[in-house]
Amino acid sequence: MKTSPAGVLMDGPSSVLITEFWEGHAEGSREYRRILLALLSAGVACFAALYAPQGALPLVAADLHISEARSALLVSSGTIGLAIGVLPWSWVADRIGRLTAMRVAMLAAAVFGLAWTVFPSFEGMIVLRVLQGVALGGIPGLAITYLHDEIRPSQAAVAAATYVSGTTLGGISGRIISGPAGELWGWRWGVGLAWVVAALASVLFVVLAPPARGFVRDTHTRVRDVAHHVRVNLRDPGMVTLYAQAFLLMGGFVAVYNYLGFRLQAAPFGLSAAVTSLLFLAYLSGTVCSRQAGRIVGRFGRGRVLAFMSGVMAVGVLLTLAGNLAVIIVGLVTLTGGFFGAHAIASGWVGARARTGRAQAASLYNLFYYLGSSVVGWAGGMFFAAGGWAGLAALVVGLVLVAQVLRVAAARHLRES
């Protein structure tokens, strides 16, 4: 009888008899710190690549002579590809390991990211962006699953919040580079520079991530097993409620960032693309709030923190209705902090609640998260065209309210985990 690196006692080549309890890396250990830094880098790599076009959408629309909603397809096509990719990647990861799958995903995303930025036609760009999104699907869901495999449960909320902090840094770097650089040298160069940042962060992840110890390879997982795990999680009212939070809150959040640049570059503000890109520094509030939300869960509970952060997001949206630029900035900072605080809690809650098919549970969360980004992020353009910024703000506040009504209705199913 022997013990595998993951702590599985084996008798013969394939029969698992007993599974030792793997506690996970303790806070303060060298491996724990490396995992946090690696996950931070993964968040930067994924979201710098995914949202780089968002900072340059007005430049894209002007250069290609297309509408605001059509230009936003460069963002939505990437996020819809990611939504498509998360479940297949969960199956791949069960067979080859979370860490290996994430590394392959990052390499593929880098290749498609370079390809779409130099492709001449808009339609071809959309196809390549979808493929890049599919590749990026191997990062978000697997990152949360990987940390739950490798880190002690008591530290999982903080670790998940650290990963979310990385996503905010990635979102900032991609957007804040593509706008100013695009105004100077053209939007393709701006997006290309953001791609370089994503590639460097991918290299850091590969170097920093320690070997997996909590993962047990499963080469016998079949597609129907994955489908079974998906069905189990979709039949859980608590899980479905968390997936709804992802769809509704992320959809509203992305809609604001997709179209705010168009509002501020038009009269009466008349800001340049470089200046409006600086508004993405509001993402720093998400970096802070996601960490703090994870830290106060032990004191107040996930449900209360999720409700509070969602309320903060709604207040931020209402503040952006002001005609004063300073108040709009305060509103954007508030909105961003509230959203990422809520996202950190909801995504970590999914991982903590999952009892069957943890990889699929996390992947479903990301599926709904990016479906919201794709569908509502694009549809927000119609509300913006029809009702101006007030129409878009009303949509976002409504989404937040629906999310919280669903959370209250499912309170008895959402037991603290």
N, C-alpha and C positions, 0 to 999 in steps of 0.2 A: 504494500500500500504506500502511496506517495502523495505529496501535497503539491498542487500546482501553484504558480506565482500568485494566482488570485485567491488562494486558500481553499481550493476544492480538493477533497480527498478522493483519490481515484483508485479503483481496483481493476486492473487491466487497462487496455488502451482506450476504452470509451465509456465505461459505466461509472456514473457519478453516484457515490454512496452517501457521503456526508459533506455538507458545506460548512466550513468554519466561519465564524462571524468575523468579517473584516470591518473593523471599527472606522477605518478611514484615517487620513492624515490629521494630526492634531494642529490646532491653531498655534502659530509660532514656529512650527517645524520648517526646515528648509524646503521640503517638498510642498508643503502648504503654500508657502510664499511663491514658489515657482508656478504652482497651479494658478494662483490668483493673477500673477503677472502674465501668464500664458493666456488666460481667459480674457484679461484686459486687452491683450494684443489681438485675440480672435475677434472681439467686438469691434475694435478699430478697423481691422482688415475687412470684415463683412460690410460694415455700414459706411465706410468711406467709399467702397466700390458701389454699393447699392444706391446711395443717395447723392452721389456727386453731380448727376445731371440737374438735381433740383435747384441748386444754386445758380444755374445758368439758363433756366427755362425761358425767361424773357428774351435772352440773347438767341436761343434756339428758335423761338417763335418768329423773331424778326429776321433772322438769317434765312430760314427755310420758308418764310411767308405762310405760316400756319397759325391756327387759333390757339388760345391758351389751353383749352381742354385737350387739343390734339398734341401739343408739345408735352403735356403732362403724361402722355402715354410712355414717354421715355422712363418715367419713374414707375408707372403702373405695370409696364411690361416686365420690368425687373422683379417687382414684388410678386406679380402673378406667377412668374417662373419659380420664384422661391417657394411660394405656396404649393406649387405642383411638386417640387422636389423634396419637401421635408419627409413625407411618408416613405418614398423609395429609399431615401438615405438612411432612415431608421432600420430598414430591412438589411441594407448593406452593412451598416454598423454592427448589427447583431452577429454578422458572419466574420467580418474582418477587424472589428474593434472600433470604438468611438474615435480614438486618437488617430488611427490610420485613415479612417473615413474622412475626418476633418482635414487631414493633410492633403488627401487626394482632391477634396472639394476646393480647397484654397488654390491648388495648382490649376485646376480646370477653370475656376473663376477668373484667375489672372489671364489665362489665354483668351477667353471670350471677352474679357474686359478690354484687352488691347485691340481685339478684332473689331468690336463695334464702334470704337472711337474713331477709327480710320475708314469705316465703310462709307461709300459715297451716298447711297440712297436712304431715305428715312425709313422705308419699309424694311430694308435689310437690317438697319440698326435695331428695329423693334424685334426682329427674329433673333438676332444675336443677343439682345438684352434679355429676352426670355431664357435663352440657353445659359447666359451668365447667372440669371436668377436661379435656375435649376441647380447649377453648381453651388451657388451660395446657400442653397437649402440644406447642405450638409454641415452648416456651422451652427445656426441658432439652437435648433432642437437638440443637437448632439452635445453642445456645450453645457447645457443645463443637466443633461443625463450624465455626462462625464463627471461633472463636479459632484453629483449625488453618489456616483460610484466611488469616488476617490476621497471625499472629505467627510468628516464626522457629521452626523445629522444635525447636531446642535449648532454647527457653523454653516449649514447649507444656505440659510437665508442671507447671511452676510456675503457668502461667496457668490450667490446668484446676483445680489445687488452689485457686487464688484464687476461681474460680467456686463450687467446692464450699464454700469458707468462707462465701460469700454465702448459700448454701442453709442453712447452719447458723444464720446470723444471722436469716434469714427464719423458720426453724423456731422459734427462740427467741421472736422478736417476736410471731408469731402466737399461740403458745400462752400466753406469759406475760402477754399483754394480755387474751385472752379469758377466762381463769380468774378472776383477781381482779375485773375489770370485770363479768363475768357474775354473780359472787356479789353484787355491789353493786346492779346495775341489771337483772339478767336476762341469760341467756346470749346472747340475740339482740343486745343492745347490745354485749356483750363481743366477739362474733365480728365485728360491724359495725365496731368500732374497729380490729380487726386488718385488716379489709378496707381501711380508710383508709391504713394503713401500706403495704400492698401497692400501692395506687394511687399513692402518693407515690413509691415506689421505681420504679414503671413510668415515671413522668415523668422521673426522673433518668436512667434508661436511655436514653430517647429523646433527651434533651439531650446526654448524654455520648458515646454511641457514635459514633465517626468513620465517615465514608463507607467502604463496603467497597471494597477494592482487589484482593483475592485471589479474588473470586467471579467466575465466568464464567456469565452467564445462559444457561440452556438451555430455550428455549421448545418444543423438540421432544421433551422427555422424555414418554414415554407411561406409562400405568399398567403395561403389561407390562414396560417397562424397569425400573421400580421393583421389580416382582415378580422380575425377573431378578437385580437387585442383592441383594434379600432372600435369594433361594435361594443365591447364591454365598456370602454370609456365613454362612448356616445350614449350609452344607456344610463350613465350615472348623472343624475340631475345636477349634482354639485359640479362635476367636471364641465358639463354643458354650459352652466352659468359662468364659469371662469373663461370658457372659450368665447362666450358672448361678450364678456368684458374686453377681451382682446380685439374682437372684430369691431365693436362699436367705438371704443376709446381710441384705438389706433387709427381707424378710419377718419374720425373727426380731427385728430391731431395732424395727420398727413395732409388733409384738405386745407387746413390753415396754412401750413408751410408751402404747399404747392402754389397757392394763389396770393399770398400776402405780398410777394415781390411785385406782381402785376399791379396791385393796388398802390403800393408805395412809389413805383416808378411812374405812375400816371399823376395827373393833376389831382389835388393841389400840392402834393408832396414833391413830385418830380425828382426823386432820388436816382442816383446812378446804380448800375448793377453791382459795382464794387461796394458801395455804401450799404445797399440792401443785404448783401451777403454777410456783412458784419452782424446783422440781426441774428444770424445762426449761432452767435456766441451765447445766445440765450440757452443753448443746449447745456452750458456749464451748470445751470441750475438743475438740470436733470441729472448730471453727474453727482451733484451733492445730494439731491433729494432721494435718489434711488438708494444710495448708501444709508442715509439716515432712516428711510422707511424700513429697510431691512433690520436696522438696529433697534427700533422701537417696537417691533412686532412682539417681542417677548413680554413687553409691559402692557400693551393695549390689545394685542390679538390681531390677526390678519384682517378679519372682517372690518373692524373699526378703522384700521389704518387705510384699507382700500377705500372705504367710504369717504374718509377725510380727504385723501389725495384726489379722488374723483371730484369732490366739491371744489377743491382748489383749482382744478383744471377748468371747471365751469366758470368760476370767478374770473380767471384769466381771459377766457374767451370774451366775456362781457366787457372787460376793460379794453379790449382791442377795438371796440366800437367807437371809442373816442376819436375826435378829430385832431387831437394833440399827439405829436410823435412820441414825446416822452411817456405819456400814459400808455400808448400802444406798446412801447418797449417793455414797460412794467407788466402789462398784460401778457405779453409773449413769454417773458421770464416766468411769470406765475403759471401760465398754461403748461409750459414745458416741464417745470418742476413737478406740478401735480400729475401730469401724465406719466412721467418716468417713475415717480414714486408708486403710482397705481400699478404700472406694468411690472415693476420689481416684485411687488407683493403677489400679484396674480400668477406670474410665471413661476415663482418659487413655490406657490401654493399647489400648483399642478404637480410639480415634482414630488412634493411631500405627500400628497394624497394618493398618488398612483400606487396601486397594489398589484396590478396586472399590466404588463406591457408598458413599463415606464418610458421607454424610448418612443413608443407610439403615442403615449399620453402627451409627452412634451412636443412631439411633432404635430399633433392635432392642434395644440395651443398655437404653434407657429403658423399652421395652415390657416386658422381663423384670423390670426393677427395680420398676416399679409394679404389675405382676401379682403379684409377691411381696408388695408392700405390701398389695394388696387381698385376695388369697387367704389368705395366712398371717396377715396382720394381723387379719382377721376370724376365721379358724379358731382362732387362739390363744385366743379367748374360750371355745371348747369345752374346750380343755385346762385353762384357768383354772377353769372351772366344775366340771370333773371331778376335777382333781387339785390345785387351789389353785395357789399361786405356784410350788411345786415342780414341778408338772406343766408349767406354762408354761416354766420355766427349762430343764427337760429337753428340751422341744421346741427351744428356741433353741440350746442346746449341740449337739444332734443336727444341726441345720441347718448350723452352723459346721463340724462334723466332716465332713459329707457334701461341703460345698463344697471343703474342703481335700483330701479323697480324690480328687475329680474333678480338682483342679488338678495334683496329683502324677501322676495317670494320663495327663494330657495335656501333661506337661512338655516332651516333644520337639516338640510342635506350637506351644508358646508361646515361640517364639524372641523374644529381646529385640529391641524395635523402637525 
